[in-house]
Amino acid sequence: MTAGPGAGRRSPAFTAALTFVAVFLLFLAVPNIGPVVRAARADGVPGTFTARSVTCIRHPGHESCTWTGDFRSADGAIRRTGVALYGADRDMLREGQQTPAVDVGRQSRVYGPGGSMEWVFTALLLLAALGILLVAYGPPVRNLLRAHTRARTPAPSGQVPAGR
């Protein structure tokens, strides 16, 4: 059985939908690259986080808590209120307790001196977007590269390249 003339070709609407999803994922990930790299390395202004309150949300079989409080840089130049300490669970702090923290430039969050693993999610978003783009545009790009490589490959000596 032979395939018809349109076999193996994707509809333009499907390619457009894949492109839209990939661009959306890039829109979510790209602006976060700098902050998540700084957070992973705890690269920022060192200081102290003072815990003020904890808020917890229960999910089936899981509880997610966030400590909010105040951040003060070690030199006293930066004071921020109402910021969350990334990665602090319910039992990590008590109200009024101080702990070392780093301000990496996030508007509502500071990090512990050990950094964070937020970069993993951002990296997964980037990989997903690139994978989707590869699925959407991989075959045409491969065909174009293959044709370009054939056109540039010199013929063995004494032979005339095909098509000339």
C-alpha positions as CSV (number, residue, x, y, z in Angstrom):
1,M,0.0,0.0,0.0
2,T,1.5,3.4,-1.0
3,A,1.0,6.7,0.8
4,G,-1.0,9.4,-0.8
5,P,0.4,12.8,-1.8
6,G,-0.2,14.5,1.6
7,A,0.9,11.6,3.8
8,G,3.3,12.5,6.6
9,R,2.6,16.3,6.3
10,R,1.2,18.2,9.2
11,S,-1.6,20.7,8.8
12,P,-0.6,24.4,9.0
13,A,-3.1,24.8,11.9
14,F,-1.4,22.1,13.9
15,T,2.0,23.6,13.3
16,A,0.6,27.0,14.3
17,A,-0.9,25.5,17.5
18,L,2.4,23.9,18.4
19,T,4.2,27.2,17.8
20,F,1.8,29.0,20.0
21,V,2.3,26.6,22.9
22,A,6.1,26.8,22.5
23,V,6.1,30.6,22.4
24,F,3.9,30.7,25.5
25,L,6.3,28.4,27.4
26,L,9.2,30.6,26.3
27,F,7.3,33.6,27.5
28,L,7.0,32.0,30.9
29,A,10.6,30.8,31.1
30,V,12.9,33.3,29.5
31,P,12.2,36.3,31.8
32,N,13.0,34.0,34.8
33,I,16.4,32.7,33.6
34,G,18.4,35.4,35.3
35,P,16.6,35.4,38.6
36,V,16.6,31.6,38.9
37,V,20.3,31.4,38.1
38,R,21.0,34.0,40.8
39,A,18.7,32.2,43.2
40,A,20.4,28.8,42.5
41,R,23.8,30.3,43.3
42,A,22.5,32.5,46.2
43,D,24.1,35.4,44.2
44,G,22.7,38.6,45.7
45,V,22.6,40.9,48.7
46,P,23.2,39.0,51.9
47,G,21.1,39.9,55.0
48,T,18.6,38.6,57.5
49,F,15.0,37.5,57.2
50,T,12.8,38.0,60.2
51,A,9.8,35.6,60.2
52,R,6.4,37.3,60.9
53,S,3.7,34.8,59.8
54,V,3.3,31.5,58.1
55,T,0.5,30.6,55.7
56,C,-0.2,27.0,54.8
57,I,-2.3,25.4,52.1
58,R,-3.4,21.7,52.4
59,H,-3.5,19.5,49.4
60,P,-4.4,15.8,49.4
61,G,-1.5,14.2,51.2
62,H,0.6,17.4,51.2
63,E,0.9,20.7,52.9
64,S,2.6,23.8,51.3
65,C,3.7,26.6,53.7
66,T,5.2,30.0,53.2
67,W,6.8,32.2,55.8
68,T,6.5,35.9,55.1
69,G,8.4,38.6,57.0
70,D,11.0,41.3,56.7
71,F,14.4,41.3,55.0
72,R,17.2,43.6,56.0
73,S,20.5,43.6,54.2
74,A,23.7,43.1,56.2
75,D,24.8,46.7,55.6
76,G,21.3,48.0,56.5
77,A,20.8,49.7,53.1
78,I,18.0,47.5,52.0
79,R,14.8,46.9,54.0
80,R,11.9,45.0,52.6
81,T,8.7,44.0,54.3
82,G,6.1,41.4,53.3
83,V,8.6,39.2,51.5
84,A,8.5,35.4,51.5
85,L,11.4,33.2,52.3
86,Y,11.6,30.6,49.5
87,G,11.7,27.0,50.7
88,A,10.8,27.7,54.4
89,D,8.3,25.1,55.7
90,R,6.0,25.4,58.7
91,D,8.5,23.9,61.2
92,M,11.6,25.7,59.9
93,L,11.0,29.0,61.7
94,R,9.1,30.6,64.6
95,E,7.5,34.0,64.6
96,G,10.2,36.7,65.2
97,Q,13.0,34.3,64.5
98,Q,15.8,35.5,62.3
99,T,17.7,33.5,59.7
100,P,20.3,34.4,57.0
101,A,18.8,35.2,53.6
102,V,19.9,36.6,50.2
103,D,18.0,39.1,48.1
104,V,18.5,38.2,44.4
105,G,16.2,40.9,43.1
106,R,12.9,39.1,43.1
107,Q,10.1,41.5,44.1
108,S,8.3,39.3,46.7
109,R,10.9,36.6,47.6
110,V,14.2,36.2,49.3
111,Y,16.3,32.9,49.5
112,G,18.3,31.0,52.0
113,P,22.1,31.2,51.7
114,G,22.1,27.7,50.2
115,G,20.2,28.9,47.1
116,S,17.2,27.2,45.5
117,M,16.2,24.6,42.9
118,E,13.8,26.8,41.0
119,W,16.0,26.6,38.0
120,V,14.9,23.0,37.4
121,F,11.3,24.1,36.6
122,T,12.5,26.9,34.3
123,A,14.9,24.5,32.5
124,L,12.1,22.0,32.0
125,L,9.9,24.8,30.5
126,L,12.7,25.7,28.1
127,L,13.3,22.1,27.1
128,A,9.6,21.5,26.5
129,A,9.4,24.6,24.3
130,L,12.5,23.6,22.3
131,G,11.1,20.1,22.0
132,I,7.8,21.3,20.7
133,L,9.6,23.6,18.2
134,L,11.7,20.6,17.1
135,V,8.5,18.6,16.5
136,A,6.8,21.4,14.7
137,Y,9.8,22.5,12.5
138,G,12.3,19.7,12.8
139,P,11.5,17.9,9.5
140,P,11.5,21.1,7.3
141,V,14.7,22.3,8.9
142,R,16.3,18.9,8.5
143,N,15.3,18.8,4.8
144,L,16.6,22.3,4.3
145,L,19.9,21.5,6.0
146,R,20.2,18.2,4.0
147,A,19.7,20.1,0.7
148,H,22.1,22.8,1.7
149,T,24.8,20.2,2.7
150,R,24.4,18.4,-0.6
151,A,24.7,21.6,-2.6
152,R,27.9,22.5,-0.7
153,T,29.6,19.1,-0.7
154,P,32.3,19.0,-3.3
155,A,32.1,16.2,-5.9
156,P,35.0,13.7,-5.9
157,S,37.7,14.7,-8.3
158,G,36.9,14.0,-11.9
159,Q,33.1,13.9,-11.4
160,V,30.6,16.6,-12.2
161,P,28.1,17.2,-9.4
162,A,24.6,16.1,-10.2
163,G,22.3,18.9,-11.4
164,R,25.0,21.0,-13.0
